[in-house]
Amino acid sequence: MGLTADRELIYNRINQRVDIMINNGLLDEVKTLLPYQDLNALNTVGYKELFRYLSGEWTLEFAISEIKKNTRRFAKRQLTWFKRNESTLWFDYESDLEKIATSVQAQMV
């Protein structure tokens, strides 16, 4: 089962989520991970951009804009991957709530 939404809505929600993560201490978390920045596990969206900010390569504003851009690209790749699965039932995020609930109930039986 998959949910679809207008691209602008998805992008706005991604941008808001990144802002919330920054406000909730992502930068402080990344500072504590600075000694481990070369680990492959930390080469992920959010960390890698803030490592570049902390190294002086980027401004904080630019790093945040890159996190947003890279997160949007990742979301697009995820959607493309899920769309390849022909058995996925797709529902519109905003208008098909009753259909979604009915489908979930049917799958649980």
Backbone as CSV, one residue per row, in Angstrom:
resi,resn,N_x,N_y,N_z,CA_x,CA_y,CA_z,C_x,C_y,C_z
1,MET,0.840,-1.155,0.000,0.000,0.000,0.000,0.900,1.236,0.000
2,GLY,0.542,2.195,-0.844,1.327,3.416,-0.919,0.432,4.636,-0.952
3,LEU,0.969,5.725,-0.470,0.238,6.992,-0.466,0.884,7.950,-1.453
4,THR,0.058,8.633,-2.221,0.556,9.655,-3.126,0.055,11.013,-2.653
5,ALA,0.791,12.022,-3.012,0.394,13.393,-2.686,0.992,14.309,-3.738
6,ASP,0.462,15.482,-3.833,0.984,16.490,-4.733,2.453,16.750,-4.394
7,ARG,3.277,16.846,-5.416,4.715,17.036,-5.207,5.007,18.266,-4.349
8,GLU,4.275,19.346,-4.574,4.500,20.567,-3.792,4.227,20.320,-2.309
9,LEU,3.182,19.564,-2.011,2.871,19.227,-0.621,3.996,18.399,-0.004
10,ILE,4.456,17.405,-0.739,5.544,16.555,-0.237,6.792,17.398,0.026
11,TYR,7.154,18.236,-0.921,8.354,19.056,-0.771,8.223,20.027,0.396
12,ASN,7.051,20.622,0.558,6.843,21.526,1.693,6.968,20.788,3.016
13,ARG,6.427,19.582,3.085,6.521,18.804,4.327,7.962,18.394,4.612
14,ILE,8.700,18.045,3.570,10.118,17.715,3.747,10.865,18.934,4.281
15,ASN,10.632,20.089,3.683,11.308,21.311,4.132,10.973,21.625,5.585
16,GLN,9.706,21.476,5.957,9.297,21.715,7.344,9.961,20.718,8.288
17,ARG,10.029,19.471,7.865,10.636,18.437,8.707,12.119,18.730,8.955
18,VAL,12.824,19.158,7.926,14.240,19.507,8.094,14.378,20.670,9.074
19,ASP,13.530,21.679,8.939,13.574,22.811,9.874,13.335,22.348,11.310
20,ILE,12.396,21.434,11.493,12.114,20.901,12.832,13.329,20.143,13.367
21,MET,13.956,19.336,12.512,15.140,18.583,12.941,16.261,19.527,13.371
22,ILE,16.462,20.594,12.617,17.493,21.579,12.974,17.144,22.220,14.313
23,ASN,15.897,22.627,14.471,15.461,23.275,15.717,15.494,22.334,16.915
24,ASN,15.394,21.030,16.662,15.417,20.049,17.749,16.816,19.532,18.063
25,GLY,17.852,20.132,17.472,19.206,19.800,17.891,20.038,18.958,16.951
26,LEU,19.664,18.863,15.683,20.469,18.067,14.756,21.908,18.571,14.689
27,LEU,22.088,19.874,14.669,23.446,20.421,14.588,24.278,20.007,15.801
28,ASP,23.695,20.049,16.990,24.423,19.617,18.192,24.770,18.135,18.116
29,GLU,23.850,17.340,17.591,24.113,15.903,17.427,25.288,15.681,16.487
30,VAL,25.297,16.406,15.376,26.374,16.255,14.396,27.712,16.695,14.989
31,LYS,27.707,17.728,15.812,28.949,18.167,16.465,29.556,17.044,17.294
32,THR,28.711,16.272,17.982,29.233,15.175,18.805,29.774,14.036,17.947
33,LEU,29.332,13.967,16.695,29.764,12.893,15.794,30.944,13.289,14.919
34,LEU,31.393,14.513,15.051,32.478,15.027,14.215,33.710,14.116,14.189
35,PRO,34.142,13.540,15.316,35.316,12.662,15.260,35.097,11.398,14.419
36,TYR,33.849,11.070,14.141,33.515,9.842,13.420,33.001,10.118,12.010
37,GLN,33.180,11.334,11.526,32.563,11.729,10.262,32.983,10.889,9.063
38,ASP,34.106,10.187,9.152,34.560,9.372,8.031,33.903,7.997,7.980
39,LEU,33.130,7.666,8.993,32.435,6.378,8.979,31.353,6.383,7.904
40,ASN,31.260,5.290,7.174,30.284,5.180,6.099,28.854,5.384,6.602
41,ALA,28.572,4.935,7.804,27.227,5.056,8.363,26.801,6.510,8.548
42,LEU,27.756,7.418,8.600,27.439,8.835,8.787,27.453,9.611,7.470
43,ASN,27.628,8.904,6.370,27.592,9.538,5.052,26.148,9.550,4.552
44,THR,25.288,10.187,5.328,23.860,10.200,5.035,23.354,11.636,4.978
45,VAL,22.167,11.776,4.384,21.559,13.103,4.275,21.384,13.687,5.673
46,GLY,21.796,14.902,5.830,21.700,15.593,7.114,23.056,15.673,7.778
47,TYR,23.672,14.541,7.970,24.989,14.538,8.599,26.053,15.098,7.660
48,LYS,26.112,14.561,6.439,27.211,14.959,5.548,27.186,16.450,5.227
49,GLU,26.002,17.037,5.102,25.917,18.467,4.817,26.369,19.299,6.018
50,LEU,25.981,18.872,7.208,26.378,19.622,8.407,27.857,19.431,8.733
51,PHE,28.432,18.293,8.372,29.881,18.137,8.515,30.603,19.172,7.648
52,ARG,30.088,19.423,6.462,30.715,20.414,5.575,30.562,21.822,6.143
53,TYR,29.440,22.077,6.805,29.275,23.373,7.481,30.294,23.500,8.612
54,LEU,30.412,22.456,9.423,31.321,22.510,10.571,32.786,22.601,10.149
55,SER,33.102,22.106,8.948,34.485,22.208,8.460,34.772,23.579,7.845
56,GLY,33.747,24.413,7.728,33.927,25.747,7.178,33.731,25.843,5.674
57,GLU,33.410,24.720,5.020,33.205,24.739,3.569,31.930,25.477,3.173
58,TRP,30.888,25.328,3.976,29.576,25.878,3.646,29.066,26.738,4.788
59,THR,28.139,27.631,4.459,27.413,28.354,5.503,26.324,27.429,6.039
60,LEU,25.819,27.754,7.212,24.736,26.946,7.777,23.505,27.007,6.878
61,GLU,23.205,28.187,6.376,22.038,28.346,5.495,22.147,27.455,4.258
62,PHE,23.338,27.417,3.654,23.531,26.588,2.463,23.448,25.106,2.820
63,ALA,24.030,24.717,3.942,23.976,23.313,4.368,22.527,22.869,4.559
64,ILE,21.724,23.712,5.182,20.312,23.372,5.398,19.586,23.261,4.063
65,SER,19.877,24.159,3.135,19.228,24.072,1.819,19.644,22.793,1.092
66,GLU,20.881,22.362,1.278,21.345,21.110,0.676,20.676,19.894,1.325
67,ILE,20.478,19.942,2.635,19.762,18.853,3.309,18.357,18.733,2.724
68,LYS,17.692,19.850,2.560,16.333,19.841,2.007,16.334,19.285,0.587
69,LYS,17.252,19.762,-0.237,17.332,19.300,-1.628,17.627,17.806,-1.690
70,ASN,18.606,17.346,-0.916,18.984,15.935,-0.947,17.893,15.037,-0.377
71,THR,17.154,15.528,0.601,16.035,14.760,1.144,14.927,14.643,0.109
72,ARG,14.651,15.715,-0.610,13.637,15.660,-1.672,14.049,14.666,-2.753
73,ARG,15.311,14.672,-3.119,15.802,13.721,-4.131,15.680,12.284,-3.636
74,PHE,15.996,12.069,-2.367,15.879,10.729,-1.790,14.424,10.270,-1.802
75,ALA,13.509,11.167,-1.452,12.080,10.830,-1.459,11.620,10.470,-2.870
76,LYS,12.120,11.180,-3.854,11.753,10.888,-5.243,12.262,9.505,-5.654
77,ARG,13.485,9.161,-5.260,14.025,7.833,-5.577,13.217,6.739,-4.892
78,GLN,12.799,6.992,-3.651,11.972,6.015,-2.945,10.658,5.794,-3.678
79,LEU,10.020,6.865,-4.089,8.749,6.762,-4.791,8.916,5.994,-6.099
80,THR,9.975,6.281,-6.834,10.251,5.560,-8.079,10.421,4.073,-7.800
81,TRP,11.133,3.728,-6.747,11.351,2.330,-6.392,10.026,1.650,-6.061
82,PHE,9.196,2.294,-5.254,7.921,1.701,-4.868,6.980,1.563,-6.057
83,LYS,7.035,2.488,-6.999,6.142,2.420,-8.160,6.463,1.237,-9.063
84,ARG,7.653,0.695,-8.959,8.015,-0.489,-9.745,7.278,-1.737,-9.266
85,ASN,6.821,-1.723,-8.040,6.095,-2.861,-7.480,4.641,-2.776,-7.934
86,GLU,4.286,-3.617,-8.887,2.953,-3.554,-9.481,1.843,-3.957,-8.522
87,SER,2.173,-4.624,-7.442,1.133,-5.060,-6.506,0.783,-3.986,-5.470
88,THR,1.491,-2.869,-5.502,1.208,-1.794,-4.549,-0.121,-1.136,-4.881
89,LEU,-0.965,-0.996,-3.880,-2.217,-0.265,-4.024,-1.948,1.183,-3.647
90,TRP,-2.213,2.106,-4.559,-1.912,3.515,-4.336,-3.170,4.283,-3.968
91,PHE,-3.030,5.161,-2.981,-4.129,6.004,-2.523,-3.635,7.433,-2.412
92,ASP,-4.537,8.369,-2.702,-4.204,9.772,-2.544,-4.189,10.119,-1.062
93,TYR,-3.140,10.759,-0.628,-2.926,11.105,0.776,-4.053,11.950,1.349
94,GLU,-4.579,12.878,0.562,-5.539,13.838,1.094,-7.003,13.442,0.937
95,SER,-7.361,12.700,-0.089,-8.784,12.546,-0.360,-9.333,11.130,-0.261
96,ASP,-8.520,10.134,-0.094,-9.013,8.762,-0.105,-8.944,8.085,1.265
97,LEU,-9.169,8.813,2.342,-9.003,8.242,3.678,-9.931,7.056,3.924
98,GLU,-11.157,7.133,3.449,-12.088,6.027,3.656,-11.652,4.790,2.869
99,LYS,-11.193,4.978,1.647,-10.687,3.862,0.843,-9.472,3.224,1.514
100,ILE,-8.610,4.053,2.071,-7.415,3.543,2.748,-7.820,2.674,3.930
101,ALA,-8.724,3.176,4.756,-9.167,2.425,5.933,-9.813,1.109,5.527
102,THR,-10.641,1.129,4.499,-11.300,-0.092,4.024,-10.269,-1.094,3.519
103,SER,-9.283,-0.619,2.777,-8.247,-1.499,2.246,-7.400,-2.104,3.357
104,VAL,-7.049,-1.298,4.350,-6.265,-1.805,5.483,-7.049,-2.887,6.209
105,GLN,-8.317,-2.644,6.441,-9.158,-3.644,7.111,-9.215,-4.928,6.297
106,ALA,-9.361,-4.817,4.984,-9.436,-5.999,4.125,-8.131,-6.791,4.159
107,GLN,-7.004,-6.104,4.232,-5.703,-6.770,4.266,-5.463,-7.498,5.586
108,MET,-6.119,-7.042,6.640,-5.904,-7.618,7.969,-6.705,-8.898,8.178
109,VAL,-7.667,-9.148,7.337,-8.532,-10.327,7.506,-7.875,-11.558,6.975
